[in-house]
Amino acid sequence: MSVSDLANHRGAEGPDGAAPEPGMPERLSLGVAARLARYLQVLTKAKKEGKETISSQELSAFTQVNSTQIRRDLSGFGKFGKRGVGYNVDGLVSQIRKILRTAGQHNIALFGAGHLGRAIASSDVFADHGFRVVAIFDTDPEKIGTKVGALEIRDAANLKQVIEDEDIVVGVLAVPSAAAQGLAELLVKAGVKIIFNYSEALVRVPPEVTVHTSSPAVDLLYALYFYLT
């Protein structure tokens, strides 16, 4: 799930339903939210590598966003950088997360304990941005009760109670396409409003629920279009 999806889903409210901080727009445009999410991805990686400062030119090289556009995007929310020095990485990570209203920690329920699900559960890809997998579900009786890391694989029959107990806000589907729609419906009934779909299924949900489908093929087509044009 991209951070921009989460920011746009929440609209004018903060992560806990609070009003946005003074000086912040009530709702970011899709373009600004998407670019801020890309900056955050690069900054988070730089922070893990121990980098203390980063320039708009360096951000541009990794995001393919013009450095002038980067400075314009960030200056709209305050003065974050110093001429000749660049941006403080740690400070800018915190500020962008506040702007996107994703500061704090958000709990995830993961469906699918196969190769993909286990890779997701053991990866830092979500943890780096404040998302934590707190529950893993599967429908295979042989997997239920076994563990992935410190987490025990649960039966989907207990989904609603687990989501309430663990304060889960995001559901991740790492399952075969044929199973995705049914599991998405279970998540919706349990109250989850954001679903990240790793399958190729075109999941249908009510309008108040946000679905992001991660498709390598679509991403490649997008990249190929810009390469050819």
N, C-alpha and C positions, 0 to 999 in steps of 0.2 A: 504494500500500500504506500502510495506516495503521501508525503506530508501535505502537499497541496490539496489532495482529495479531502483529507481530514479537516483542513482549514476552511475549505469552501463548504463542507457539510455543516460545520458549526455556525457559519454565518456570523451574526453580530454578537454571539455569546462567547465567553471565555471557556476554558476546559471544564469548568464546573458550573456552567450556565450563568456566570457572572457577566456583567457588562464589560465591554472592552475598556482598556486603560485609557485615560485622558490623552488626546493627541493622536490616537490610533484611528484609522478609518473603520467604519462599522463593518465593511466587508471588502476584502481584497479582490481585485480583478483576477480572473483565471490566469492571465499571463504573468502578473506580478507574483502570485502565489506559486506558480510553477517554477519561475526563475529563482525565487527565494529558497524553494525546496532543493533546487540544484546547487545553489551556493552552500546550503547547509550540508549537503552530502560531501562536498569537497572539504569544507571546513572541519567536519567531524573526522574525516580521514586524516587531515593535517594535524588535528589535535592528538589523535592516537599516535601519530609519528613523532610527537614532541615539538612540533613547529609552533613558535610563539606568535609570529606575525606573518601576514600574507598580503600581497599587493593586489589591486584590481586586475593588473595584467596577468598575474598568476591564476587568479580565479577565472579570468577570461580563457586562458589556455586550456583549462580543464573542463569548462562548461560550454565553450563555444558561444558565449554571450559577449558582445562587445564591451570593452572595459568602461566606455562612457556610459553605457546602459547600466552596468553594474553600479557605478558611482551614483547614477541618478536614482536607481531603485533604493539604495541604502540611505542616501541623503534625505529621502522623503520621510524617514522615520527618526532622524537625529544625526548627530555628528559622531561617527564611529571610527573614522580613520584619521591619520596624520600624514600630511604631505611629506614624501621622502622616507616614511617609515612603513606605512601600510596600515592594515587593520589588525587589531589584537584578536587572535584566533579564538581564544577561550571566551572573551567578552562578546564577540560577534556571534558565536554559536548560541550563547544564552539569549542575546537580543533577538535573533531571528526566530528562535523557538517561542519567545514571548509574542512576537509579531504574528506568527502562524498559530498562536494559542495552543501550542502542543507542549508547553513546559510541564514538568512533572512526569509521573509514570503512568502508563496506560496498560491495562492487562489484556492479554490475547488468549482466545481459545483456538487451538489448532486441531483440525480434522484430518486424519490420515497419518498413520504411523509406519508408512512404507519408507522407501529410500528418500523420497523428496521431503516427507514430513520430518523424518529424523534429521536430515540435513538442516532444515529450517530451525528445528528445536535446538540444535547444537551450535548454530551460527550466531554471530554478533550483529547480523544485518538489522534486526529489530532493536536489540538491546542498546545499540549505539545511539538510537534516537528516542530512547525513553519507553520503548514498548517491551513488555516482558511476557513470554509464553508461560502461563500459569496452569494451563490444563490441556491435555491431549486426549482426543477421542478417536475410537476406531470401532468398526462393526465386526471385526474378525474376532471370534471368541478366543482364538489361540493367542491373540495379542493383548486382549483386555486383562489387566492385572499385572502385566509385565511392565518394565520401566524403560524410559528413554531418559538417560541421565538420572536426575533426581525425581523426575515426574512419573507417576504411575499412569498407564494408559487406562482411560475410563470408558464406560459404556455410554453411548449417546442417549440412552433412556434417562439418564440423570442430568441431562444438559441444563434444563431450566434452573434447577436448584444450584448447580455449580456456578452458573453465570451470575446468579444473585449473590451467592456467598463470596465469590472471588471478585466481584465488581468488574466484570469483563465488558469491554466496550467494542472490541473488534473480534470478528471470526475469520479465520484463515482456512481456506479449502485447499488441501493438498491431496486430492482424491481423483479417481477416474471421472471422466466427463459424465458418465451415466449416473453417477451418485451425486453430482454437484447440486442439481436443482432441489432434490429432496432434503439434503442437508442444509441448504440455504433457507428453505422454508422452516426447518426446525429452529435455526438461529433467529429468524424473524419472529417466530412465535415466542421464543425465549426472551425477546426484547433487545437483541443486538441490532444496532443501526448502521454498522459499517462492516462490509464483507470484502475480504481480499481473496480473489479467485485465481488459483494457479492452474485450473483446468481450462480446456478449450471450450467448455460449455457456455452458452449464452444464457446466463442466469437471469431469471425474471423475479423481481421483488417489488414491493409497494414503493411509491414515489418518495416516501420519507426515509427509505433505506438507501445508502450509498454502496454501490458495487464497483470495485476496480478489478478488471481482469488483466493479469500479466501474461502477455503473449509474445514470446520471442520472435515468432514469425511476423507479427504485425510490426514490432519494433524494427526488424530487419527491412521490411518493405518501406517503412518510413525513412530509414537511413539511406536505402538504395535510391529513393526518389530524389533526395537532396544531392546524392552523389552524381546522379545522371543529369540533373538540371543545374 
